[in-house]
Amino acid sequence: MTSAKQLLPAEIVLLRETLKLSEAEFASRIGLTDRRMLKLLETGDQRPSEQINKALLKLLQRTAGRSPKLKRMLAAVKERTVDF
């Protein structure tokens, strides 16, 4: 069994900033209706739901080719996954 991959709060911020998206645009892309929830995710005050986490990972995978930073982040997230 594999544990769930999850972006850290700093990685969520880096992803949004690297893609040059406003908080509202980024929130919309990952399925959030309220950008205030994004702030909670970015500060670590709230953990992403499974649905939001999947959207974050999908966005990272689709855009990793655009930036070396995102490519490194994707590799780091994949390394954090532990097989049981």
N, CA, C and O atoms as CSV, one atom per row, in Angstrom:
chain,resi,resn,atom,element,x,y,z
A,1,MET,N,N,0.842,-1.181,0.000
A,1,MET,CA,C,0.000,0.000,0.000
A,1,MET,C,C,0.886,1.244,0.000
A,1,MET,O,O,1.973,1.233,0.578
A,2,THR,N,N,0.432,2.298,-0.637
A,2,THR,CA,C,1.197,3.530,-0.732
A,2,THR,C,C,0.491,4.629,0.047
A,2,THR,O,O,-0.728,4.773,-0.055
A,3,SER,N,N,1.235,5.402,0.818
A,3,SER,CA,C,0.633,6.520,1.542
A,3,SER,C,C,0.313,7.639,0.559
A,3,SER,O,O,0.906,7.732,-0.516
A,4,ALA,N,N,-0.620,8.469,0.942
A,4,ALA,CA,C,-1.055,9.556,0.061
A,4,ALA,C,C,0.020,10.629,-0.037
A,4,ALA,O,O,0.638,11.002,0.960
A,5,LYS,N,N,0.231,11.114,-1.244
A,5,LYS,CA,C,1.144,12.230,-1.471
A,5,LYS,C,C,0.386,13.507,-1.135
A,5,LYS,O,O,-0.804,13.631,-1.423
A,6,GLN,N,N,1.084,14.445,-0.530
A,6,GLN,CA,C,0.430,15.700,-0.188
A,6,GLN,C,C,1.435,16.832,-0.283
A,6,GLN,O,O,2.578,16.704,0.156
A,7,LEU,N,N,1.000,17.938,-0.859
A,7,LEU,CA,C,1.863,19.107,-0.944
A,7,LEU,C,C,1.916,19.803,0.409
A,7,LEU,O,O,0.911,19.908,1.111
A,8,LEU,N,N,3.097,20.271,0.757
A,8,LEU,CA,C,3.283,21.053,1.973
A,8,LEU,C,C,2.794,22.471,1.728
A,8,LEU,O,O,2.725,22.901,0.577
A,9,PRO,N,N,2.452,23.210,2.777
A,9,PRO,CA,C,1.971,24.582,2.585
A,9,PRO,C,C,2.919,25.449,1.732
A,9,PRO,O,O,2.457,26.183,0.858
A,10,ALA,N,N,4.216,25.372,1.973
A,10,ALA,CA,C,5.168,26.168,1.191
A,10,ALA,C,C,5.160,25.753,-0.281
A,10,ALA,O,O,5.379,26.584,-1.162
A,11,GLU,N,N,4.911,24.484,-0.543
A,11,GLU,CA,C,4.857,24.006,-1.923
A,11,GLU,C,C,3.606,24.511,-2.634
A,11,GLU,O,O,3.638,24.787,-3.833
A,12,ILE,N,N,2.513,24.630,-1.902
A,12,ILE,CA,C,1.287,25.180,-2.491
A,12,ILE,C,C,1.528,26.628,-2.903
A,12,ILE,O,O,1.127,27.048,-3.989
A,13,VAL,N,N,2.182,27.382,-2.033
A,13,VAL,CA,C,2.511,28.782,-2.348
A,13,VAL,C,C,3.432,28.846,-3.562
A,13,VAL,O,O,3.202,29.639,-4.475
A,14,LEU,N,N,4.470,28.019,-3.576
A,14,LEU,CA,C,5.419,28.012,-4.688
A,14,LEU,C,C,4.730,27.654,-6.000
A,14,LEU,O,O,5.016,28.259,-7.033
A,15,LEU,N,N,3.841,26.692,-5.970
A,15,LEU,CA,C,3.106,26.298,-7.174
A,15,LEU,C,C,2.287,27.466,-7.702
A,15,LEU,O,O,2.337,27.776,-8.892
A,16,ARG,N,N,1.534,28.112,-6.821
A,16,ARG,CA,C,0.695,29.253,-7.238
A,16,ARG,C,C,1.550,30.384,-7.786
A,16,ARG,O,O,1.237,30.951,-8.833
A,17,GLU,N,N,2.624,30.715,-7.087
A,17,GLU,CA,C,3.470,31.829,-7.516
A,17,GLU,C,C,4.220,31.517,-8.803
A,17,GLU,O,O,4.385,32.398,-9.647
A,18,THR,N,N,4.674,30.293,-8.967
A,18,THR,CA,C,5.395,29.905,-10.178
A,18,THR,C,C,4.475,29.956,-11.395
A,18,THR,O,O,4.901,30.320,-12.491
A,19,LEU,N,N,3.213,29.589,-11.193
A,19,LEU,CA,C,2.243,29.645,-12.284
A,19,LEU,C,C,1.692,31.056,-12.507
A,19,LEU,O,O,0.912,31.297,-13.428
A,20,LYS,N,N,2.117,31.982,-11.641
A,20,LYS,CA,C,1.706,33.388,-11.732
A,20,LYS,C,C,0.186,33.545,-11.733
A,20,LYS,O,O,-0.390,34.269,-12.545
A,21,LEU,N,N,-0.444,32.832,-10.784
A,21,LEU,CA,C,-1.889,32.901,-10.643
A,21,LEU,C,C,-2.239,33.673,-9.380
A,21,LEU,O,O,-1.559,33.559,-8.360
A,22,SER,N,N,-3.298,34.453,-9.458
A,22,SER,CA,C,-3.790,35.133,-8.255
A,22,SER,C,C,-4.384,34.075,-7.330
A,22,SER,O,O,-4.611,32.937,-7.739
A,23,GLU,N,N,-4.628,34.454,-6.101
A,23,GLU,CA,C,-5.236,33.519,-5.159
A,23,GLU,C,C,-6.590,33.052,-5.670
A,23,GLU,O,O,-6.919,31.870,-5.566
A,24,ALA,N,N,-7.375,33.966,-6.219
A,24,ALA,CA,C,-8.705,33.617,-6.725
A,24,ALA,C,C,-8.617,32.655,-7.912
A,24,ALA,O,O,-9.377,31.689,-7.985
A,25,GLU,N,N,-7.694,32.915,-8.838
A,25,GLU,CA,C,-7.540,32.042,-10.008
A,25,GLU,C,C,-7.076,30.645,-9.587
A,25,GLU,O,O,-7.593,29.635,-10.066
A,26,PHE,N,N,-6.101,30.605,-8.690
A,26,PHE,CA,C,-5.569,29.327,-8.232
A,26,PHE,C,C,-6.642,28.540,-7.487
A,26,PHE,O,O,-6.804,27.339,-7.704
A,27,ALA,N,N,-7.373,29.223,-6.609
A,27,ALA,CA,C,-8.445,28.562,-5.856
A,27,ALA,C,C,-9.464,27.946,-6.807
A,27,ALA,O,O,-9.917,26.820,-6.602
A,28,SER,N,N,-9.814,28.684,-7.832
A,28,SER,CA,C,-10.776,28.190,-8.817
A,28,SER,C,C,-10.240,26.950,-9.541
A,28,SER,O,O,-10.983,25.998,-9.777
A,29,ARG,N,N,-8.964,26.964,-9.890
A,29,ARG,CA,C,-8.356,25.839,-10.621
A,29,ARG,C,C,-8.322,24.550,-9.805
A,29,ARG,O,O,-8.382,23.456,-10.366
A,30,ILE,N,N,-8.228,24.678,-8.493
A,30,ILE,CA,C,-8.167,23.467,-7.670
A,30,ILE,C,C,-9.514,23.112,-7.044
A,30,ILE,O,O,-9.609,22.179,-6.247
A,31,GLY,N,N,-10.542,23.852,-7.407
A,31,GLY,CA,C,-11.891,23.506,-6.966
A,31,GLY,C,C,-12.365,24.162,-5.688
A,31,GLY,O,O,-13.346,23.719,-5.090
A,32,LEU,N,N,-11.684,25.208,-5.261
A,32,LEU,CA,C,-12.135,25.948,-4.079
A,32,LEU,C,C,-13.025,27.103,-4.516
A,32,LEU,O,O,-12.724,27.783,-5.498
A,33,THR,N,N,-14.109,27.326,-3.802
A,33,THR,CA,C,-14.988,28.441,-4.136
A,33,THR,C,C,-14.631,29.701,-3.349
A,33,THR,O,O,-15.064,30.801,-3.692
A,34,ASP,N,N,-13.843,29.531,-2.302
A,34,ASP,CA,C,-13.492,30.658,-1.438
A,34,ASP,C,C,-11.973,30.752,-1.330
A,34,ASP,O,O,-11.322,29.821,-0.854
A,35,ARG,N,N,-11.412,31.868,-1.770
A,35,ARG,CA,C,-9.953,32.006,-1.738
A,35,ARG,C,C,-9.412,32.078,-0.310
A,35,ARG,O,O,-8.220,31.868,-0.086
A,36,ARG,N,N,-10.286,32.375,0.657
A,36,ARG,CA,C,-9.832,32.388,2.056
A,36,ARG,C,C,-9.396,30.993,2.493
A,36,ARG,O,O,-8.504,30.842,3.327
A,37,MET,N,N,-10.035,29.979,1.920
A,37,MET,CA,C,-9.641,28.598,2.219
A,37,MET,C,C,-8.229,28.335,1.698
A,37,MET,O,O,-7.459,27.603,2.321
A,38,LEU,N,N,-7.895,28.931,0.559
A,38,LEU,CA,C,-6.543,28.793,0.016
A,38,LEU,C,C,-5.518,29.359,0.993
A,38,LEU,O,O,-4.456,28.767,1.184
A,39,LYS,N,N,-5.820,30.491,1.607
A,39,LYS,CA,C,-4.896,31.081,2.581
A,39,LYS,C,C,-4.659,30.118,3.743
A,39,LYS,O,O,-3.539,30.008,4.242
A,40,LEU,N,N,-5.704,29.427,4.171
A,40,LEU,CA,C,-5.551,28.451,5.256
A,40,LEU,C,C,-4.648,27.297,4.826
A,40,LEU,O,O,-3.844,26.801,5.615
A,41,LEU,N,N,-4.787,26.876,3.569
A,41,LEU,CA,C,-3.928,25.808,3.054
A,41,LEU,C,C,-2.481,26.281,2.950
A,41,LEU,O,O,-1.557,25.540,3.286
A,42,GLU,N,N,-2.287,27.508,2.487
A,42,GLU,CA,C,-0.938,28.043,2.302
A,42,GLU,C,C,-0.218,28.297,3.625
A,42,GLU,O,O,1.011,28.249,3.678
A,43,THR,N,N,-0.962,28.563,4.678
A,43,THR,CA,C,-0.336,28.798,5.981
A,43,THR,C,C,-0.208,27.517,6.798
A,43,THR,O,O,0.482,27.495,7.817
A,44,GLY,N,N,-0.867,26.458,6.356
A,44,GLY,CA,C,-0.819,25.202,7.088
A,44,GLY,C,C,-1.866,25.097,8.176
A,44,GLY,O,O,-1.872,24.128,8.935
A,45,ASP,N,N,-2.759,26.085,8.266
A,45,ASP,CA,C,-3.807,26.047,9.278
A,45,ASP,C,C,-4.889,25.026,8.939
A,45,ASP,O,O,-5.648,24.604,9.812
A,46,GLN,N,N,-4.957,24.635,7.677
A,46,GLN,CA,C,-5.933,23.647,7.210
A,46,GLN,C,C,-5.230,22.669,6.284
A,46,GLN,O,O,-4.394,23.076,5.478
A,47,ARG,N,N,-5.553,21.402,6.385
A,47,ARG,CA,C,-5.000,20.401,5.463
A,47,ARG,C,C,-5.972,20.248,4.303
A,47,ARG,O,O,-7.185,20.318,4.499
A,48,PRO,N,N,-5.454,20.040,3.100
A,48,PRO,CA,C,-6.357,19.880,1.958
A,48,PRO,C,C,-7.163,18.587,2.057
A,48,PRO,O,O,-6.670,17.554,2.510
A,49,SER,N,N,-8.413,18.678,1.620
A,49,SER,CA,C,-9.237,17.472,1.547
A,49,SER,C,C,-8.633,16.565,0.481
A,49,SER,O,O,-7.753,16.983,-0.272
A,50,GLU,N,N,-9.103,15.339,0.424
A,50,GLU,CA,C,-8.567,14.413,-0.568
A,50,GLU,C,C,-8.830,14.932,-1.988
A,50,GLU,O,O,-7.975,14.810,-2.865
A,51,GLN,N,N,-10.004,15.503,-2.205
A,51,GLN,CA,C,-10.352,16.036,-3.524
A,51,GLN,C,C,-9.445,17.202,-3.912
A,51,GLN,O,O,-8.966,17.262,-5.045
A,52,ILE,N,N,-9.207,18.120,-2.989
A,52,ILE,CA,C,-8.339,19.271,-3.256
A,52,ILE,C,C,-6.902,18.807,-3.430
A,52,ILE,O,O,-6.185,19.324,-4.287
A,53,ASN,N,N,-6.473,17.846,-2.635
A,53,ASN,CA,C,-5.125,17.315,-2.761
A,53,ASN,C,C,-4.904,16.702,-4.145
A,53,ASN,O,O,-3.863,16.918,-4.766
A,54,LYS,N,N,-5.883,15.940,-4.622
A,54,LYS,CA,C,-5.779,15.358,-5.958
A,54,LYS,C,C,-5.694,16.450,-7.020
A,54,LYS,O,O,-4.927,16.330,-7.975
A,55,ALA,N,N,-6.479,17.513,-6.857
A,55,ALA,CA,C,-6.443,18.620,-7.817
A,55,ALA,C,C,-5.082,19.313,-7.797
A,55,ALA,O,O,-4.564,19.687,-8.849
A,56,LEU,N,N,-4.501,19.487,-6.611
A,56,LEU,CA,C,-3.180,20.105,-6.495
A,56,LEU,C,C,-2.122,19.248,-7.193
A,56,LEU,O,O,-1.296,19.759,-7.949
A,57,LEU,N,N,-2.159,17.954,-6.933
A,57,LEU,CA,C,-1.184,17.049,-7.536
A,57,LEU,C,C,-1.342,16.995,-9.059
A,57,LEU,O,O,-0.353,16.957,-9.791
A,58,LYS,N,N,-2.566,16.991,-9.516
A,58,LYS,CA,C,-2.825,16.963,-10.960
A,58,LYS,C,C,-2.299,18.240,-11.621
A,58,LYS,O,O,-1.684,18.185,-12.686
A,59,LEU,N,N,-2.545,19.388,-10.984
A,59,LEU,CA,C,-2.050,20.655,-11.512
A,59,LEU,C,C,-0.526,20.659,-11.538
A,59,LEU,O,O,0.076,21.115,-12.510
A,60,LEU,N,N,0.100,20.157,-10.482
A,60,LEU,CA,C,1.559,20.083,-10.432
A,60,LEU,C,C,2.096,19.180,-11.539
A,60,LEU,O,O,3.060,19.533,-12.219
A,61,GLN,N,N,1.481,18.029,-11.719
A,61,GLN,CA,C,1.949,17.102,-12.753
A,61,GLN,C,C,1.802,17.693,-14.152
A,61,GLN,O,O,2.683,17.527,-14.996
A,62,ARG,N,N,0.692,18.381,-14.394
A,62,ARG,CA,C,0.455,18.964,-15.721
A,62,ARG,C,C,1.396,20.118,-16.028
A,62,ARG,O,O,1.715,20.366,-17.191
A,63,THR,N,N,1.843,20.822,-15.000
A,63,THR,CA,C,2.623,22.038,-15.231
A,63,THR,C,C,4.111,21.885,-14.901
A,63,THR,O,O,4.877,22.831,-15.084
A,64,ALA,N,N,4.528,20.731,-14.426
A,64,ALA,CA,C,5.921,20.538,-14.012
A,64,ALA,C,C,6.906,20.777,-15.152
A,64,ALA,O,O,8.044,21.175,-14.903
A,65,GLY,N,N,6.497,20.544,-16.383
A,65,GLY,CA,C,7.380,20.750,-17.522
A,65,GLY,C,C,7.680,22.205,-17.815
A,65,GLY,O,O,8.614,22.509,-18.557
A,66,ARG,N,N,6.900,23.106,-17.243
A,66,ARG,CA,C,7.077,24.545,-17.487
A,66,ARG,C,C,8.227,25.154,-16.705
A,66,ARG,O,O,8.777,26.181,-17.104
A,67,SER,N,N,8.590,24.532,-15.603
A,67,SER,CA,C,9.549,25.162,-14.704
A,67,SER,C,C,10.429,24.118,-14.022
A,67,SER,O,O,9.930,23.093,-13.557
A,68,PRO,N,N,11.738,24.374,-13.960
A,68,PRO,CA,C,12.623,23.474,-13.205
A,68,PRO,C,C,12.228,23.382,-11.730
A,68,PRO,O,O,12.370,22.327,-11.113
A,69,LYS,N,N,11.730,24.491,-11.164
A,69,LYS,CA,C,11.299,24.478,-9.760
A,69,LYS,C,C,10.175,23.468,-9.560
A,69,LYS,O,O,10.185,22.682,-8.612
A,70,LEU,N,N,9.203,23.508,-10.474
A,70,LEU,CA,C,8.062,22.605,-10.349
A,70,LEU,C,C,8.472,21.161,-10.605
A,70,LEU,O,O,7.927,20.240,-9.997
A,71,LYS,N,N,9.420,20.965,-11.492
A,71,LYS,CA,C,9.910,19.618,-11.774
A,71,LYS,C,C,10.576,19.040,-10.524
A,71,LYS,O,O,10.362,17.876,-10.184
A,72,ARG,N,N,11.384,19.857,-9.844
A,72,ARG,CA,C,12.038,19.417,-8.597
A,72,ARG,C,C,11.002,19.149,-7.509
A,72,ARG,O,O,11.124,18.190,-6.747
A,73,MET,N,N,9.977,20.009,-7.444
A,73,MET,CA,C,8.937,19.834,-6.436
A,73,MET,C,C,8.191,18.518,-6.667
A,73,MET,O,O,7.918,17.785,-5.717
A,74,LEU,N,N,7.867,18.220,-7.911
A,74,LEU,CA,C,7.174,16.976,-8.236
A,74,LEU,C,C,8.021,15.773,-7.817
A,74,LEU,O,O,7.500,14.813,-7.248
A,75,ALA,N,N,9.314,15.823,-8.096
A,75,ALA,CA,C,10.209,14.736,-7.701
A,75,ALA,C,C,10.237,14.590,-6.176
A,75,ALA,O,O,10.232,13.473,-5.660
A,76,ALA,N,N,10.265,15.712,-5.460
A,76,ALA,CA,C,10.295,15.675,-3.993
A,76,ALA,C,C,9.010,15.080,-3.435
A,76,ALA,O,O,9.049,14.303,-2.481
A,77,VAL,N,N,7.878,15.436,-4.019
A,77,VAL,CA,C,6.600,14.891,-3.562
A,77,VAL,C,C,6.560,13.388,-3.803
A,77,VAL,O,O,6.093,12.631,-2.952
A,78,LYS,N,N,7.046,12.962,-4.952
A,78,LYS,CA,C,7.069,11.527,-5.262
A,78,LYS,C,C,7.987,10.776,-4.297
A,78,LYS,O,O,7.680,9.648,-3.912
A,79,GLU,N,N,9.105,11.383,-3.902
A,79,GLU,CA,C,10.039,10.737,-2.969
A,79,GLU,C,C,9.449,10.576,-1.583
A,79,GLU,O,O,9.798,9.643,-0.860
A,80,ARG,N,N,8.548,11.486,-1.206
A,80,ARG,CA,C,7.934,11.417,0.125
A,80,ARG,C,C,6.953,10.257,0.244
A,80,ARG,O,O,6.600,9.866,1.356
A,81,THR,N,N,6.519,9.715,-0.852
A,81,THR,CA,C,5.570,8.614,-0.809
A,81,THR,C,C,6.272,7.369,-0.292
A,81,THR,O,O,7.333,6.993,-0.791
A,82,VAL,N,N,5.685,6.739,0.697
A,82,VAL,CA,C,6.297,5.569,1.309
A,82,VAL,C,C,5.448,4.346,0.984
A,82,VAL,O,O,4.230,4.354,1.159
A,83,ASP,N,N,6.107,3.301,0.511
A,83,ASP,CA,C,5.411,2.029,0.268
A,83,ASP,C,C,5.413,1.210,1.555
A,83,ASP,O,O,6.444,1.084,2.215
A,84,PHE,N,N,4.281,0.668,1.901
A,84,PHE,CA,C,4.175,-0.176,3.104
A,84,PHE,C,C,4.273,-1.625,2.718
A,84,PHE,O,O,4.207,-2.500,3.581
